[in-house]
Amino acid sequence: MPVVNRIADFATDMTAWRRHLHQIPELALDLPKTAAFVAERLREFGVDELHEGIAQTGMVAIINGQGHDAPDAPTIGLRADMDALPIPEETGVEYVSGHAGNMHACGHDGHTTMLLGAAKYLAETRNFSGRVALIFQPAEEAIGGARIMVEEGVMEQFNIGEVYALHNLPGLAEGSFLTTPGPIMAAVDTFHVRIQGVGGHGAMPHETRDPVMAACGIAQAIQTIVSRNHYALQDLVVSVTQIHTGTVDNVIPDTAYINGTVRTFDPEVQDMVMRRMEEIVAGQAVSYGVEATLDYEVGYPATINDADKADFAVGVAREIVGEDRVVPDATRDMGAEDFSYMLNARPGAYLYIGQGDTAGLHHPKYDFNDAIAPVGASFFARLVERAQPAA
């Protein structure tokens, strides 16, 4: 079955919604214009309930299907992220960002549009049983809006039994789908190392305790965690991404700063990295005669699809685009996603939808491909109808 005909009928409207959202990119939890636009559309569609102000600017819209008032009526959750990124836009499109320095460089404007398209169709047809909870989430790119929504009780409050999400993927054929059972994205942690030495004249290093050399030693030693403390067939990334120190060529500074990211799937591997990083920082500090502190921040957990729900979602995707345009067993990657918190709370699946040959995610020339919005909306709609068929 191809794109749902009724959704194809209002594809032009979806493009208009998406491009409006593209012009008002907002960050983290502070999405007043975006949330107001989404809420206005949902009221126009006639959703049965609209709960706003969750995680500050997030919301959950409820659409009742047949038999929704039965005590055991199921509720399926569909999630879209709404926030943008602090990146100056370089697309040159006529609907360019009107918020200087911010842009929708990850396609969350498109994700929101796809879920709005599904909402419009489901509110019109109601060809399903139970209820659907449409979750519009802020702060995926930072803070973890999904975590906040889960902590504020959305799963329990709306009796959500399973939950699904889509993310566009540049480089994947336009309108195709990709997912995998089990882990699909990694846990992400951040580390900060702050080094305090004694600065002095660059010509007299013997009178200093050089934080620059200590930073170099720590950065190199951290890389041995992957190469010498870890089994090579398990997934692990430890990347030093920033070293800041010094001001001029003839002054040894007092301080240095190191920052980086850790990506894991196994909690035991994550624990090992934290332990070894503490040992390395402490040991290197003694070696170089400086003081060093490690601040290790545990971030989003691994995104893990429920195997049965992923298989079900693959079947729905095949109905929409055909068997040859769905990859059911893709290789997991080291990116991260806060939808992991929702998948920790309820079984479900996270899928990619092909964006085609475009600029990559988080690139200043990226723009969501409007042609795939009806495909994603059709997937969401059929997912509900297949998971909770009408009597």
N, C-alpha and C positions, 0 to 999 in steps of 0.2 A: 504494500500500500504506500503510495507516495505522500507528499505533503498534504495535510488535511485541506480539502477544498475551501472550507469556510475560512480557515486561517490564511490561505492564499488570497482570498477575497480582500482581506484588509492588510495585505503586506505593505501597501503604500503608506497606510497609517503607521505601521510599525517603523518604517524608515523615518517618518517624521518624528515619532517619539524618540527614537534613538538619537537622531541628530540634534534634537532639542536638549536631551540629556548631555550630549557631547559638549554643548556650549556652556554648561554650568557645572564643570567638574569640581567636586568638593572632597575634602580629605578626612580620613579617619572616622570619628563619631559625629563630626559636625557637618551634617548634610541637610540643612533646612530646605534649600530649594529643590534638591533631588527628591527628598521625602515628600514634600508638598505636591510635586508633580505626580509622583507614583500614587499617592493617596487619592488625588483628584481623579486619575484614570480609574482606579479601582472602584471608587464610588459611582462613576459613570457606568461601569460594567454591571453594577448591581450585586457586588459580593454581599454575603449575608452578615458578616462581622468584619470590622476593621479595628485592630488593636494597635495603636500607635505608641511611640515613645519607649519602645523596648530597646535597650542598649542606646539610649538617648534619641536616635533618629531612625531606628529600625522599626519594622512593623510586621504583623502577621495578619493576613486576610484569610477568612474562612469562607469556602463555598460548599454549601450543602448539596449532596447528591440524594439519591433515593434511599429511604430507610435510614437517614442520618440520625434520627432520634431513637433508634434502637439502643438498648444498653451496651451492646457489644459492637456497635458500628465502628468500623476501622477509620483511621485518619492517616493519610499519606502526606508527607511533607516534601515540598519542592523549594529549593533555596536559590536565590540570586544575590550576588554581592553588588553593592552600589557605589563604592568609593573609588576615587581617582588617585593619581600620583602627583608628587611635586616635581613635575618635569615640564620645561617650556616646550610647547608644541611646535613642530616643524612640518606639519602635513601640507599646509597651503590650501586646505579645503575651505569652501565658503562658509561652512558651519564651524569654523575653528573655535577653540576655547575662548570664552569671554572672561575667564578668570586667569589673569596673567600668572605664569609660573606653574599652573596646574593643568593637567590634561588626562583624558581617559586613555592612557597608554597600555592598558591591560584588557580593554574590552568589557569592563563592567557595565558600561552603558548598553552594550549589546546583550549581556546576560540579563540585565533588568528588563530590557525590551522583550526578550524571548519569554520570560515568565509573565510579563504583562499580556503578551499575545495568547499564551495558554490560559491566563485568567479570563480574558474576554470570551474565548471559545467555551471554556468550561462553565462559566456563568450563564451563557446562552443555552447550552445544550443539556447540561446536567445528566449526561448519559453514563452515570457511574453510581455506585452505592457508597454509603458512608459520607466522609467529608474529605476535602483537600485543604491543607494548610499551606498557604503561599508565604514563604519566609523571605522578606526583603532585608538584607543584612548590611550594616555599615562596617567599616574598619577591617576589611580582610587584609589590606596591605600593611597595616600596622595595628598594634594593640591586641587584635584578635576579637573582632566583633562576634564571631561565632561562639567563642568561649563565654563572652558576656551574656549572650542570648540564652545559652544553655544554663549558665549559672542563675539567670533570672527566671528559669523554670518553663521555657516555652514547650519543651517536650512533654512535661507533665500537665501543664495548664491546658494544652490543646490535644492531649491524648494521642500524640504522634507515635505511630508504630514503626514507621520506616521512613527514610529520608534520602533524597537524591539531589544531585547538582550537576551542572554542565560548565565547562570552561572552553573557550575557543583556543585553537592551537594553530598558529602560523606554520606553514610547511606541510601540514596534513591536508590532503585533497579536500577541496571545498565541499562542505556538506557531508563528509564522511564522519565516522565515529571511531573512537579508540578507547579501550579501557583494559582492565585486567582484574582477576580475582585476587584478593589479598592485598598486600602493600602496593600502592601505586605511587606515593610520594613520601619523602623522608621527613623525619623529625628535624627541626632546625634549632640550633642553639647559637648564642653569641658570646664571645669572650673579649674581655678588656684587661690588658696588663698595663699597669702604671708603674714606672720605674723612677725612683728618686736617687740621684747620685750627687756628686759634688762637681760643679763646673769649674772652668778656669781657662787659661790661655791655651790656644791650640798648639803653641810652641812648647808648652810645659805640661804634657799629659801626665807626667809622674806626680804632679801636685793635685790631680783630680781623681775622682772615681767615675769613670766615663759611662754614662747611661746609653750612649750610642752603641758602643761595643756590646754592652749587655743586651740591648734590644736585638742586635744582629744574632747574638748567641742564642737568645730565647726563641727567636723566630725560626732559626735553623733547627734547634732541638725539638720544637713542637712538631716538625715534619716527621721526626722519627717515630711518632705515635702510630702513624699509618704504616710506615715501612718496617718497623721493628717490634711493635707491640701488638700488632693486629693480624689476624688470619686473612690472607690475601683474597680469599674467595667470598668474604663477607663485605657488604657495601659500607664504605666509610669515606668521608671527605673532611679534611681539616685544612682550611685555607686562611692564611694570614693575608688580610686585605688592606690594612693601613699600618704604617709606621710614621709617627710624627715626632720630630725632634729637631732642635737646632734652629739658628737664625742666620749666621754668617760663617764664612770659611775659617776664621781664625779664633773662634770661641767654642770650647767644649761646653755643651749645655748642662743644666742641672737635671733635667727630666727627659723622659721619652715615654711614648704611648704606643701600644700595639693593640690592634683590633682584628677580629676575624670571625669566621663562621664554621660551625661543625654540623655535618649532616649524617644521620644514622637511621637505622631501622630497628635495631635490637637494643632494648634497654640495658642489657649487660655491656654491650659495646659502648653505649653512652656513659655508663658509670665508669668504665675503664678509662675513657678519654678524660673525664673530669679528674679522676685520681692522678693520672699521669701528668696532666697539665699542671696540677697543683705541685707535684713533685719537681717537675722541670723548672717551673718559675722559682720555687724556693731554692733549688739547688744552683741554678744559674745566678741567682742574686748573690749567694754566698761566694760563688766562683769569681764574680766580677767586683765584689765588695760594694754592692749597692743594695738598696731596699726595693723590693718589688711586691706588688699585690695583684692578685688575680680576682676578677669579678666575672663569674661564669653564670650566664643567664640562660636558664632552660626555657625554650620557646615552644612553638607549635609541635605537638606530637606527630608521629607518622600518620599518614592518611591511608587507612586500611579498609578496602572494600569487603563487604560480606560476600562470600563466594556465590551463594544462591541468588542474592539480589543483583550482583553484577551479571550473572548469567541471564536473569530475567530481563534486565535492562538491555543487554545485547540483543535478545529476541525482539524487543520493542524497536530498537534501532534498525534492525534488519527489516522489519515491516515498513519502516519509513523510507529507507534508502537502498535496500537490497543487501543480500548476504555478502557480496564481494566488496562492499564499501564500509564494512565494520570489522575492526581488528579486536578480537575478544581476549587476546593474551599478550598484550604489549609488554615490553620491558619496563619495569619501574624506573623512575628517575629520581634525581637528588634534589629536585625542587621541593617546595613546602606549601601548605595550604591550610588555613584555619578551619575549613570544613571538617578536618580531622576531629575536632571537638564534637561535632554533631554525629559523626560516625562512631565515636566512642560512646555516645549516649544511646544511639539507636542503630540497628542494622540498615544498610543502604549501599549506595554506590555513587561514585564520582566518575564522570566520563568527559572525554575531550570531544569537541566537534571541530571539524576541519575548517580553518579560516582561509585556506588556499595560499598562494604564493604572495605573501605580503611582508612588510617589515615585521620584525620580531616583537614579542611582548616587552614592554618597558622601554621601547625605542621611541625617540621623539617624532619619528615619521610614521608610527603605527596608527592605523585606523581600522575599526571593526568593519568587517565585510557584511553589509546589510543583506546580501543575498542569502546568508545562512540563517537569519533570524526566523523565517517561517519554518525552516527545518527543525530548529531547536524547539520552537513553540509546539510543533506537531509532535515531537518526541515527548515533551512533558505531558501534553494532553493525552496521547495514547497510553503513556505510562500509567496514568490515573485510571483510564478506562479498562486497561488490561489487568491492573493490580486489584481493582475493585469494581468488577463488572456489575452493571445493573441487573436486577432480578429479571 
